[in-house]
Amino acid sequence: MKSENKICQNCKKGFIVEPDDFGFYEKIKVPPPTFCPECRMQRRMTWRNERTLHRNKCAKSGQNVVSCFSKDSLFTGYIYIGPHPSYRGSRMPEKYLNKFKLL
């Protein structure tokens, strides 16, 4: 199978679907995309909740935290202070940690 050029239904920009992608779509039994990667990401991000913040307490330490989950939510909130997985072993700079320690 060859690469296929497609036009996004949303923004009308061109994008390429690679042969490996077609194999993946067949494997999970979904049709090839009709939206470009940027528009697909925008659609996914609309369901994220980063605009409504709630005051909660850490379930482990009891410290006040700001969370995207309400107190009535089924999710348990914890404070995580340590290396973020995307930092590959480095620690978050202390000036940023200080902002989150006392909310």
MIMIBA-179330 format. One record per residue: residue in three letters; residue number from 1; x, y, z of N, C-alpha, C, CB in turn. Coordinates in nm, 3 decimals. Last residue first. Glycine has a CB too. Layout:
N
type, seq, n.u, n.v, n.w, ca.u, ca.v, ca.w, c.u, c.v, c.w, cb.u, cb.v, cb.w
ALA, NUM, X, Y, Z, X, Y, Z, X, Y, Z, X, Y, Z
...
//
This chain:
103
type, seq, n.u, n.v, n.w, ca.u, ca.v, ca.w, c.u, c.v, c.w, cb.u, cb.v, cb.w
LEU, 103, -0.103, 2.620, 4.833, -0.210, 2.679, 4.752, -0.318, 2.735, 4.841, -0.269, 2.577, 4.655
LEU, 102, 0.214, 2.555, 4.852, 0.112, 2.615, 4.939, 0.008, 2.684, 4.852, 0.176, 2.717, 5.040
LYS, 101, 0.341, 2.427, 4.631, 0.348, 2.372, 4.767, 0.238, 2.426, 4.856, 0.483, 2.401, 4.829
PHE, 100, 0.342, 2.548, 4.384, 0.242, 2.445, 4.408, 0.239, 2.395, 4.553, 0.266, 2.331, 4.316
LYS, 99, 0.550, 2.726, 4.381, 0.418, 2.777, 4.349, 0.309, 2.677, 4.386, 0.409, 2.811, 4.200
ASN, 98, 0.771, 2.566, 4.424, 0.727, 2.654, 4.532, 0.588, 2.709, 4.507, 0.825, 2.769, 4.549
LEU, 97, 0.811, 2.447, 4.175, 0.759, 2.366, 4.285, 0.704, 2.454, 4.397, 0.867, 2.274, 4.340
TYR, 96, 0.929, 2.654, 4.035, 0.795, 2.610, 3.996, 0.731, 2.527, 4.107, 0.800, 2.529, 3.866
LYS, 95, 1.175, 2.680, 4.157, 1.089, 2.798, 4.153, 0.946, 2.761, 4.113, 1.145, 2.903, 4.055
GLU, 94, 1.297, 2.430, 4.117, 1.245, 2.463, 4.250, 1.151, 2.583, 4.246, 1.360, 2.491, 4.346
PRO, 93, 1.215, 2.248, 3.823, 1.288, 2.357, 3.888, 1.217, 2.400, 4.017, 1.301, 2.477, 3.793
MET, 92, 1.180, 1.898, 3.851, 1.115, 2.024, 3.818, 1.190, 2.135, 3.889, 0.965, 2.023, 3.857
ARG, 91, 1.469, 1.699, 3.768, 1.365, 1.744, 3.861, 1.305, 1.875, 3.812, 1.422, 1.761, 4.004
SER, 90, 1.523, 1.443, 3.521, 1.554, 1.570, 3.583, 1.440, 1.611, 3.675, 1.580, 1.678, 3.477
GLY, 89, 1.422, 1.205, 3.413, 1.515, 1.198, 3.525, 1.549, 1.331, 3.587, 1.639, 1.135, 3.481
ARG, 88, 1.261, 1.303, 3.194, 1.364, 1.200, 3.181, 1.469, 1.209, 3.291, 1.432, 1.209, 3.046
TYR, 87, 1.040, 1.459, 3.189, 1.168, 1.526, 3.210, 1.286, 1.431, 3.204, 1.167, 1.596, 3.343
SER, 86, 0.813, 1.307, 3.174, 0.862, 1.364, 3.048, 0.996, 1.435, 3.065, 0.760, 1.460, 2.991
PRO, 85, 0.761, 1.238, 3.442, 0.810, 1.137, 3.349, 0.866, 1.195, 3.219, 0.699, 1.041, 3.316
HIS, 84, 0.899, 1.465, 3.679, 0.790, 1.438, 3.586, 0.841, 1.338, 3.484, 0.737, 1.570, 3.517
PRO, 83, 1.025, 1.400, 3.996, 1.054, 1.416, 3.854, 0.932, 1.380, 3.770, 1.174, 1.330, 3.812
GLY, 82, 0.803, 1.544, 4.241, 0.914, 1.460, 4.200, 0.938, 1.478, 4.053, 0.888, 1.313, 4.234
ILE, 81, 0.514, 1.536, 4.390, 0.632, 1.621, 4.384, 0.749, 1.530, 4.357, 0.651, 1.705, 4.516
TYR, 80, 0.183, 1.522, 4.361, 0.302, 1.451, 4.314, 0.415, 1.551, 4.305, 0.277, 1.382, 4.176
ILE, 79, -0.098, 1.482, 4.557, 0.008, 1.573, 4.517, 0.126, 1.488, 4.473, 0.048, 1.671, 4.634
TYR, 78, -0.402, 1.332, 4.442, -0.279, 1.326, 4.519, -0.184, 1.436, 4.470, -0.212, 1.186, 4.508
GLY, 77, -0.749, 1.253, 4.442, -0.639, 1.342, 4.405, -0.521, 1.330, 4.498, -0.686, 1.485, 4.401
THR, 76, -0.964, 1.017, 4.301, -0.889, 1.057, 4.419, -0.771, 1.141, 4.375, -0.841, 0.933, 4.500
PHE, 75, -1.281, 1.038, 4.140, -1.136, 1.031, 4.131, -1.071, 1.082, 4.259, -1.085, 1.111, 4.011
LEU, 74, -1.546, 1.084, 4.149, -1.503, 0.951, 4.192, -1.351, 0.937, 4.192, -1.565, 0.846, 4.103
SER, 73, -1.634, 1.411, 4.276, -1.585, 1.321, 4.173, -1.545, 1.187, 4.232, -1.467, 1.384, 4.099
ASP, 72, -1.692, 1.600, 4.460, -1.791, 1.494, 4.441, -1.747, 1.389, 4.339, -1.923, 1.553, 4.398
LYS, 71, -1.492, 1.784, 4.430, -1.491, 1.703, 4.552, -1.587, 1.584, 4.540, -1.529, 1.789, 4.674
SER, 70, -1.383, 1.770, 4.084, -1.459, 1.827, 4.195, -1.450, 1.734, 4.316, -1.606, 1.851, 4.155
PHE, 69, -1.073, 1.796, 3.916, -1.181, 1.710, 3.962, -1.251, 1.774, 4.082, -1.127, 1.569, 4.000
CYS, 68, -0.858, 1.949, 3.870, -0.962, 1.957, 3.768, -1.080, 1.867, 3.804, -0.907, 1.919, 3.630
SER, 67, -0.741, 2.118, 4.165, -0.758, 2.000, 4.082, -0.862, 2.026, 3.975, -0.798, 1.879, 4.168
VAL, 66, -0.523, 2.239, 4.402, -0.615, 2.278, 4.297, -0.620, 2.163, 4.198, -0.572, 2.414, 4.227
VAL, 65, -0.506, 2.151, 4.752, -0.457, 2.145, 4.614, -0.564, 2.201, 4.521, -0.420, 1.999, 4.573
ASN, 64, -0.399, 2.135, 5.085, -0.490, 2.193, 4.989, -0.427, 2.190, 4.850, -0.527, 2.337, 5.029
GLN, 63, -0.300, 1.817, 5.226, -0.271, 1.953, 5.184, -0.376, 2.002, 5.085, -0.130, 1.962, 5.120
GLY, 62, -0.330, 1.554, 5.290, -0.429, 1.645, 5.343, -0.405, 1.790, 5.306, -0.433, 1.633, 5.491
SER, 61, -0.170, 1.350, 5.193, -0.111, 1.443, 5.288, -0.213, 1.537, 5.352, -0.005, 1.523, 5.221
LYS, 60, -0.354, 1.185, 5.042, -0.248, 1.128, 5.124, -0.201, 1.224, 5.233, -0.130, 1.089, 5.037
ALA, 59, -0.537, 1.336, 4.904, -0.587, 1.221, 4.978, -0.481, 1.162, 5.070, -0.635, 1.114, 4.881
CYS, 58, -0.534, 1.685, 4.919, -0.460, 1.566, 4.878, -0.507, 1.449, 4.966, -0.305, 1.588, 4.890
LYS, 57, -0.841, 1.854, 4.868, -0.732, 1.817, 4.958, -0.666, 1.691, 4.904, -0.784, 1.794, 5.104
ASN, 56, -0.941, 2.120, 4.642, -0.953, 1.988, 4.705, -0.843, 1.970, 4.808, -0.947, 1.874, 4.600
ARG, 55, -1.101, 2.344, 4.436, -1.014, 2.331, 4.554, -1.044, 2.198, 4.620, -1.035, 2.451, 4.654
HIS, 54, -1.103, 2.317, 4.080, -1.169, 2.300, 4.209, -1.066, 2.292, 4.319, -1.257, 2.173, 4.209
LEU, 53, -1.150, 2.462, 3.755, -1.063, 2.411, 3.861, -1.137, 2.411, 3.994, -0.933, 2.496, 3.871
THR, 52, -1.202, 2.443, 3.427, -1.276, 2.446, 3.552, -1.190, 2.381, 3.659, -1.414, 2.373, 3.538
ARG, 51, -1.018, 2.403, 3.228, -1.072, 2.537, 3.245, -1.147, 2.551, 3.378, -1.163, 2.571, 3.129
GLU, 50, -0.952, 2.157, 3.165, -0.844, 2.235, 3.224, -0.890, 2.378, 3.248, -0.719, 2.234, 3.133
ASN, 49, -1.066, 1.879, 3.068, -1.114, 1.980, 3.162, -0.994, 2.049, 3.225, -1.205, 1.917, 3.270
ARG, 48, -1.109, 1.769, 2.730, -1.027, 1.781, 2.850, -1.081, 1.892, 2.939, -0.879, 1.808, 2.814
TRP, 47, -1.248, 1.779, 2.500, -1.306, 1.700, 2.607, -1.224, 1.705, 2.735, -1.321, 1.557, 2.562
THR, 46, -1.092, 1.917, 2.325, -1.216, 1.981, 2.368, -1.280, 1.905, 2.484, -1.313, 1.991, 2.252
MET, 45, -0.883, 1.749, 2.250, -0.860, 1.845, 2.358, -0.988, 1.912, 2.406, -0.762, 1.950, 2.313
ARG, 44, -0.987, 1.611, 2.031, -0.959, 1.539, 2.155, -0.948, 1.635, 2.273, -0.829, 1.457, 2.142
ARG, 43, -1.002, 1.823, 1.846, -1.125, 1.753, 1.886, -1.105, 1.676, 2.016, -1.170, 1.657, 1.775
GLN, 42, -0.729, 1.884, 1.821, -0.822, 1.985, 1.872, -0.951, 1.919, 1.920, -0.853, 2.090, 1.763
MET, 41, -0.638, 1.646, 1.704, -0.591, 1.682, 1.837, -0.685, 1.787, 1.899, -0.446, 1.736, 1.832
ARG, 40, -0.764, 1.665, 1.457, -0.798, 1.552, 1.546, -0.756, 1.584, 1.688, -0.731, 1.422, 1.498
CYS, 39, -0.634, 1.889, 1.356, -0.778, 1.898, 1.385, -0.824, 1.783, 1.474, -0.859, 1.898, 1.255
GLU, 38, -0.374, 1.781, 1.330, -0.397, 1.898, 1.415, -0.546, 1.910, 1.452, -0.350, 2.026, 1.343
PRO, 37, -0.406, 1.562, 1.146, -0.364, 1.539, 1.285, -0.392, 1.657, 1.378, -0.216, 1.508, 1.288
CYS, 36, -0.717, 1.612, 0.960, -0.571, 1.616, 0.972, -0.532, 1.595, 1.119, -0.513, 1.752, 0.918
PHE, 35, -0.986, 1.382, 0.911, -0.937, 1.507, 0.967, -0.785, 1.498, 0.978, -1.002, 1.538, 1.106
THR, 34, -1.030, 1.132, 0.833, -1.073, 1.235, 0.736, -1.035, 1.373, 0.786, -1.225, 1.227, 0.712
PRO, 33, -0.847, 0.823, 0.870, -0.894, 0.954, 0.917, -0.937, 1.044, 0.802, -0.785, 1.022, 0.997
PRO, 32, -0.984, 0.498, 0.779, -0.876, 0.598, 0.780, -0.931, 0.736, 0.817, -0.806, 0.604, 0.642
PRO, 31, -1.199, 0.316, 1.010, -1.167, 0.373, 0.879, -1.051, 0.472, 0.889, -1.291, 0.442, 0.819
VAL, 30, -1.094, 0.041, 1.217, -1.152, 0.173, 1.202, -1.118, 0.228, 1.065, -1.103, 0.269, 1.314
LYS, 29, -0.968, -0.200, 1.322, -1.096, -0.199, 1.251, -1.167, -0.064, 1.256, -1.187, -0.306, 1.308
ILE, 28, -0.717, -0.228, 1.409, -0.816, -0.192, 1.511, -0.956, -0.171, 1.451, -0.772, -0.065, 1.584
LYS, 27, -0.599, -0.304, 1.164, -0.583, -0.389, 1.282, -0.689, -0.357, 1.388, -0.443, -0.372, 1.341
GLU, 26, -0.651, -0.089, 0.998, -0.711, -0.219, 0.967, -0.709, -0.311, 1.090, -0.638, -0.286, 0.849
TYR, 25, -0.492, 0.103, 1.124, -0.638, 0.123, 1.117, -0.710, -0.007, 1.085, -0.672, 0.229, 1.011
PHE, 24, -0.236, -0.009, 1.083, -0.288, 0.009, 1.218, -0.440, 0.023, 1.217, -0.223, 0.132, 1.284
GLY, 23, -0.217, 0.005, 0.804, -0.210, -0.125, 0.872, -0.267, -0.118, 1.012, -0.067, -0.174, 0.877
PHE, 22, -0.223, 0.282, 0.771, -0.332, 0.200, 0.716, -0.336, 0.062, 0.782, -0.317, 0.186, 0.563
ASP, 21, 0.021, 0.349, 0.891, -0.103, 0.395, 0.951, -0.221, 0.311, 0.901, -0.127, 0.544, 0.921
ASP, 20, 0.203, 0.246, 0.710, 0.198, 0.189, 0.846, 0.068, 0.226, 0.916, 0.319, 0.237, 0.928
PRO, 19, 0.158, 0.420, 0.489, 0.120, 0.279, 0.482, 0.111, 0.211, 0.619, 0.218, 0.204, 0.396
GLU, 18, 0.027, 0.745, 0.603, 0.135, 0.653, 0.566, 0.086, 0.508, 0.561, 0.252, 0.666, 0.667
VAL, 17, -0.142, 1.010, 0.485, -0.163, 0.889, 0.566, -0.062, 0.786, 0.515, -0.313, 0.835, 0.555
ILE, 16, -0.092, 1.357, 0.492, -0.053, 1.229, 0.435, -0.084, 1.118, 0.535, 0.098, 1.228, 0.398
PHE, 15, -0.298, 1.643, 0.415, -0.216, 1.564, 0.507, -0.194, 1.427, 0.445, -0.284, 1.552, 0.647
GLY, 14, -0.405, 1.977, 0.337, -0.365, 1.843, 0.298, -0.284, 1.775, 0.406, -0.285, 1.848, 0.169
LYS, 13, -0.684, 2.155, 0.477, -0.541, 2.141, 0.451, -0.512, 1.997, 0.411, -0.456, 2.182, 0.575
LYS, 12, -0.946, 2.196, 0.558, -0.918, 2.186, 0.413, -0.769, 2.184, 0.379, -0.983, 2.301, 0.341
CYS, 11, -1.038, 2.179, 0.814, -0.958, 2.297, 0.778, -0.918, 2.301, 0.631, -0.835, 2.303, 0.863
ASN, 10, -1.221, 1.946, 0.792, -1.242, 2.062, 0.878, -1.169, 2.186, 0.828, -1.196, 2.030, 1.018
GLN, 9, -1.140, 1.747, 0.626, -1.279, 1.793, 0.613, -1.303, 1.921, 0.692, -1.375, 1.685, 0.660
CYS, 8, -0.827, 1.754, 0.468, -0.900, 1.758, 0.594, -1.040, 1.813, 0.571, -0.824, 1.844, 0.699
ILE, 7, -0.740, 1.541, 0.209, -0.776, 1.678, 0.243, -0.862, 1.673, 0.368, -0.852, 1.749, 0.125
LYS, 6, -0.458, 1.321, 0.161, -0.599, 1.348, 0.189, -0.616, 1.494, 0.220, -0.649, 1.261, 0.306
ASN, 5, -0.248, 1.095, -0.001, -0.273, 1.235, 0.032, -0.422, 1.255, 0.051, -0.218, 1.329, -0.079
GLU, 4, -0.104, 0.799, 0.112, -0.221, 0.860, 0.049, -0.235, 1.004, 0.095, -0.348, 0.779, 0.081
SER, 3, 0.150, 0.562, 0.036, 0.102, 0.677, 0.112, -0.014, 0.741, 0.036, 0.217, 0.781, 0.137
LYS, 2, 0.047, 0.228, -0.069, 0.125, 0.351, -0.079, 0.069, 0.458, 0.015, 0.126, 0.403, -0.224
MET, 1, 0.084, -0.117, 0.000, 0.000, 0.000, 0.000, 0.089, 0.124, 0.000, -0.096, 0.000, 0.122
//
